[in-house]
């Protein structure tokens, strides 16, 4: 039972399997994994620097860490070509492609509900003030707005 005394849904009960599922959800729900999976699903194969350019706001270190985690979890394949300098390409594995289908659904849902979310945010911000930290999308929009004015 949870702290409120209500029984948790079975999928949230503490079991070894559920703890492992939480670990996987943490991987695919982190700031960058969803974005990278979506980009690789769209492009099929990208080199590291191409991915870095496509994933707005990600640092080189964070891209490396995220790609390694996705490769470890079997979502992304890394291919190194014996050239000088070495060429490294990333693509989704069949497992990653199944997750990409779910992510596409989230992207479509997000696009379909942008106006509702923006309206809710404006209503909340008018009542409580803007958040201390902006989302990645809000930071990107602010940067684009500033660069257009320049």
Buried (B, 14 or more C-beta within 10 A) or exposed (E): EEEEEEEEEEEEEEEEEBEEEBEEEEBBEBEBBBBBBBBBBEBEEBEBEBBBEBBEEBEEEBBEBBBEBBBEBEBBBEEEEEEEEEEBBBBBBEEBBEBBEEBBEEBEEEEEEEEEEEEEBEEEEEEEEEEEEEEBEEEEEEEEEEEEEE
